[in-house]
Amino acid sequence: MNPLAEHTTLHSRRRFIGQGLAAAGLLAAPHVRASDKTAPEFHGSIIGHGAHRYRLDMIWSKADPVKTPVNNCHEMVQVRDGRLFLLTDDPRNNVLIYSKDGSLLGTWTLKLGCAHGLTLALEGDREVFWIADFTGRVIKASLDGELLMELPTAAQCGAYKETDKYLPTEVAVGPDGRIYVADGYGSQFILRFDSGGKYLGKFGGKSELSQGKFLQAHGLVMDTREKETLLVCTERMRNEFQWFTQEGEFVKSVYMPGAFVSRPVIHGDFLYSGVCFGMEPDDFRLKMKRGFITILDKENRVVSNPGGTAPKYNAAGKLAVMMQDQPVFQHCHDVCVDDQGDLYACQWNANKVYPYKLHRVS
């Protein structure tokens, strides 16, 4: 176990797992309407902590919601030429293409109604996307939206029985081209394929507390910050990040008390993640507060929580419970970091708002 998680008692682990499961039943609960473009209450405010503070731009997107509506803004990436690609699950426009000033440059669609994960990968000099749609489809596409390849389903490749649930949420691509698929809404395995789409095996599976297993294997990325490139997965229900070798062997975990972390994003020496919820324990009763962004340094210590409470560690290195501090965000599903260090927050279940931009101020 990592130094942070090893101080967490089994009792508190079970308490937060119970909170996570309770929250799963609250996803459809009504929530306060997001600030609209006419009166964005927190627009222009400074959020974050330490050297990672940002000016919030809630009206960054210049897209017309009548012409290019979105449903859930699930994930966003920046390609080499500086353009930003946003994945939504509105089948009329799965991808919106932006410049950094918020101008809409174009759209395309593969008519996916459950598009969830957007991963940028390099094949030689060519950039391609991997899109996970939790109907069971995992697709490779060009930057122009051309369908290049589709992986077999878990049943088709022999990983699962026909009756097993398969609802993929994210893809990561290793340095050798191997493809990793997180079945985050299904049977909680990570499936491995070679670069040509041949099934190689799986690891993980569903378990409440076992290391290397999951309640919700939500997001994936290759962590290149150390000598050995590892695969990091967000275990959202257990409020933690888990690291694995490229062969699927469990290495370590970092506990994020109270935080439903979504996709992990590596940029330089830092690990970023959107947090869909922040949880506060109170006599074992759940108080649900909305999301924020969390930023971890190379030692995987939280250094800033834009929109959330300041990170606090005690003398033993244990991290205090984190929760939303300001109601800036509703459910941060992803954060994109651009080449200037600015952030873009993609939100789920947030009244169809476009991404917010966070301009780095320190």
Residue pairs with C-beta under 8 A, 6 or more apart in sequence:
1 211
1 252
1 253
2 252
2 253
2 254
2 255
2 300
3 317
4 254
4 255
4 300
4 301
4 317
4 318
4 319
5 240
5 253
5 254
5 255
7 316
7 317
7 318
8 255
8 257
8 318
10 209
12 257
13 209
13 238
14 209
15 281
15 284
16 238
16 239
16 257
16 258
16 279
16 281
17 208
17 209
17 215
17 237
17 238
18 284
19 258
19 279
19 281
19 286
20 215
20 236
20 237
20 238
20 239
20 260
20 279
21 215
21 237
22 286
23 260
23 277
23 279
23 286
23 288
24 237
26 288
27 349
29 288
31 290
31 330
31 349
32 327
32 330
33 351
34 330
34 347
34 350
34 351
34 353
35 41
35 42
35 43
35 58
37 58
37 59
40 58
40 59
42 56
42 58
42 326
42 327
42 328
43 56
43 57
43 58
43 59
44 55
44 56
44 57
45 55
45 56
45 326
45 328
46 53
46 54
46 55
46 56
46 361
47 53
47 54
47 56
47 306
47 307
47 326
47 328
47 358
48 54
48 295
48 304
48 305
48 306
48 358
49 303
49 304
49 305
49 306
49 310
49 311
50 303
50 304
50 362
51 303
51 304
51 362
52 295
52 303
52 304
52 306
52 360
52 362
53 304
53 306
53 360
53 361
53 362
54 306
54 342
54 343
54 358
54 359
54 360
54 361
55 358
55 359
55 361
56 328
56 356
56 357
56 358
57 356
57 357
57 358
57 359
58 356
60 102
60 344
60 354
60 355
60 356
60 357
61 98
61 102
61 104
61 354
61 355
62 101
62 102
62 103
62 104
63 70
63 96
63 98
63 104
63 354
64 104
65 352
65 354
68 93
68 96
68 104
68 107
69 90
69 92
69 93
69 352
70 86
70 88
70 90
70 93
70 96
70 352
70 354
71 88
71 89
71 90
71 352
72 88
72 89
72 333
72 347
72 348
72 349
72 350
72 352
73 86
73 87
73 88
73 333
73 334
73 346
73 347
73 348
73 350
73 353
73 354
73 355
74 87
74 88
74 89
74 115
74 116
74 117
74 118
74 333
74 334
74 346
74 348
75 86
75 87
75 116
75 117
75 118
75 263
75 333
75 334
75 336
75 346
76 84
76 85
76 86
76 87
76 118
76 334
76 336
76 344
76 346
76 355
77 84
77 85
77 118
77 119
77 120
77 129
77 336
78 84
78 85
78 120
78 336
78 337
78 338
78 339
79 85
79 120
79 127
79 143
80 127
82 99
82 100
82 338
82 339
83 97
83 98
83 99
83 105
84 97
84 98
84 99
84 100
84 336
84 338
84 344
85 95
85 96
85 97
85 98
85 118
85 120
85 129
85 143
86 95
86 96
86 97
86 98
86 346
86 355
87 94
87 95
87 115
87 116
87 117
87 118
87 131
88 94
88 95
88 96
88 115
89 112
89 113
89 114
89 115
89 116
91 109
91 111
91 112
91 113
92 109
93 107
93 108
93 109
94 108
94 109
94 110
94 111
94 112
94 115
94 131
94 145
95 107
95 108
95 109
95 118
95 145
96 104
96 106
96 107
97 104
97 105
97 106
97 107
97 108
98 104
98 105
99 105
100 338
100 340
100 342
102 357
108 144
108 145
109 145
110 131
110 139
110 141
110 145
110 147
112 131
112 133
112 135
112 137
112 139
113 133
113 135
114 133
114 134
114 135
115 131
115 132
115 133
116 132
116 133
116 134
116 168
116 169
116 170
117 130
117 131
117 132
117 168
117 169
117 170
117 171
117 182
117 219
117 263
118 129
118 130
118 131
119 129
119 130
119 131
119 132
119 170
119 171
119 172
119 173
119 220
120 127
120 128
120 129
121 127
121 128
121 129
121 130
121 173
122 128
123 177
127 143
128 140
128 141
128 142
128 143
128 148
129 140
129 141
129 142
129 143
130 138
130 139
130 140
130 171
130 173
130 179
131 137
131 138
131 139
131 140
131 141
131 171
132 138
132 168
132 169
132 170
132 171
132 181
132 182
133 139
133 168
134 167
134 168
134 169
134 184
134 185
134 186
135 167
136 153
136 154
136 166
136 167
136 168
137 150
137 153
137 168
138 150
138 151
138 168
138 171
138 181
139 147
139 149
139 150
139 151
140 147
140 148
140 149
140 150
141 147
141 148
142 148
149 197
151 157
151 179
151 181
151 193
151 197
152 197
152 199
153 166
154 160
154 164
154 166
154 183
154 186
154 187
154 189
154 191
155 161
155 162
155 164
155 166
157 191
157 193
157 199
158 199
159 189
159 191
159 199
159 201
159 202
160 166
160 187
160 189
164 186
164 187
165 185
165 186
165 187
166 183
166 186
166 187
167 183
167 184
167 185
167 186
168 181
168 182
168 183
168 184
168 185
168 186
169 182
169 183
169 184
169 185
169 217
169 218
169 219
170 181
170 182
170 184
170 218
170 219
170 220
170 263
171 179
171 180
171 181
171 182
171 220
172 179
172 180
172 182
172 220
172 221
172 222
172 231
173 179
173 180
173 222
174 180
174 222
174 229
174 231
174 246
175 222
175 229
176 195
176 246
177 194
177 195
178 192
178 193
178 194
178 195
178 200
178 246
179 192
179 193
179 194
179 195
179 197
180 190
180 191
180 192
180 193
180 220
180 231
181 190
181 191
181 193
182 190
182 217
182 218
182 219
182 220
182 233
183 189
183 190
183 191
183 217
184 214
184 216
184 217
184 218
184 219
184 236
185 216
187 205
187 206
188 204
188 205
188 206
188 213
188 214
188 215
188 216
188 217
189 202
189 203
189 204
189 205
189 217
190 202
190 203
190 204
190 217
190 220
190 231
190 233
190 244
190 248
191 199
191 201
191 202
192 199
192 200
192 201
192 202
192 203
192 248
193 199
193 200
194 200
201 248
202 248
203 212
203 244
203 248
203 249
204 212
204 213
204 214
204 217
204 233
204 248
205 213
205 214
206 213
206 214
206 215
207 213
207 214
207 215
208 215
209 238
211 242
211 250
211 253
212 242
212 244
212 249
212 250
214 233
214 235
214 237
214 238
214 242
215 235
215 236
215 237
215 238
216 235
216 236
216 237
216 238
217 233
217 234
217 235
218 233
218 234
218 235
218 236
218 261
218 262
218 263
219 233
219 234
219 236
219 261
219 262
219 263
219 264
219 273
220 231
220 232
220 233
220 234
220 263
220 264
221 231
221 232
221 263
221 264
221 265
221 266
222 229
222 230
222 231
222 232
222 266
223 229
223 230
223 231
223 232
223 243
223 264
223 266
223 271
224 266
225 266
225 269
225 271
225 298
228 245
229 246
230 243
230 244
230 245
230 246
230 251
231 243
231 244
231 245
231 246
232 241
232 242
232 243
232 244
232 264
232 266
232 271
233 241
233 242
233 243
233 244
233 264
234 240
234 241
234 242
234 261
234 262
234 263
234 264
234 273
235 241
235 242
235 253
236 260
236 261
236 262
236 276
237 260
239 255
239 256
239 257
239 258
239 259
239 260
239 261
239 279
240 253
240 254
240 255
240 256
240 261
241 253
241 254
241 256
241 261
241 264
241 271
241 273
241 300
242 250
242 252
242 253
243 250
243 251
243 252
243 253
244 250
244 251
245 251
254 296
254 300
255 319
256 294
256 302
256 319
256 322
257 319
257 320
257 321
257 322
258 278
258 279
258 280
258 281
258 321
258 322
258 323
259 275
259 277
259 278
259 279
259 294
259 322
260 275
260 276
260 277
260 278
260 279
260 291
261 273
261 274
261 275
261 294
262 273
262 274
262 275
262 276
262 332
262 333
262 334
263 273
263 274
263 333
263 334
263 335
264 271
264 272
264 273
265 271
265 272
265 273
265 334
265 335
265 336
265 337
266 272
267 337
267 341
269 297
269 298
270 295
270 296
270 297
270 298
270 303
271 295
271 296
271 300
272 293
272 294
272 295
272 296
272 335
272 337
272 343
273 293
273 294
273 335
274 291
274 293
274 332
274 333
274 334
274 335
274 345
274 346
275 291
275 292
275 293
275 294
275 305
275 308
275 322
275 332
276 291
276 331
276 332
276 333
276 348
277 288
277 289
277 290
277 291
277 331
278 289
278 290
278 291
278 292
278 308
278 309
278 322
278 323
278 324
279 286
279 287
279 288
279 289
279 321
279 323
280 287
280 289
280 321
280 323
281 321
289 323
289 324
290 324
290 327
290 329
290 330
290 331
291 307
291 324
291 329
291 330
291 331
291 332
291 347
292 305
292 306
292 307
292 308
292 322
292 324
292 325
292 328
292 329
292 332
293 305
293 306
293 307
293 308
293 329
293 332
293 335
293 343
293 345
293 358
294 302
294 304
294 305
294 308
294 322
295 302
295 303
295 304
295 305
295 306
296 302
296 303
297 303
301 311
301 313
301 319
302 311
302 319
302 322
303 311
304 311
305 311
305 322
305 325
306 328
306 343
306 358
307 324
307 325
307 326
307 328
307 329
307 332
308 322
308 323
308 324
308 325
309 322
309 323
309 324
309 325
310 325
311 319
311 320
311 322
312 319
312 320
313 319
313 320
314 320
328 356
329 345
329 347
329 350
329 356
330 347
330 348
330 349
330 350
330 351
330 353
331 347
331 348
331 349
331 350
332 345
332 346
332 347
333 346
333 347
333 348
334 345
334 346
335 343
335 344
335 345
335 346
336 343
336 344
336 346
336 355
337 343
338 344
340 360
341 360
342 357
342 358
342 359
342 360
343 357
343 358
343 360
344 355
344 356
344 357
344 358
345 355
345 356
345 357
345 358
346 355
347 353
347 355
347 356
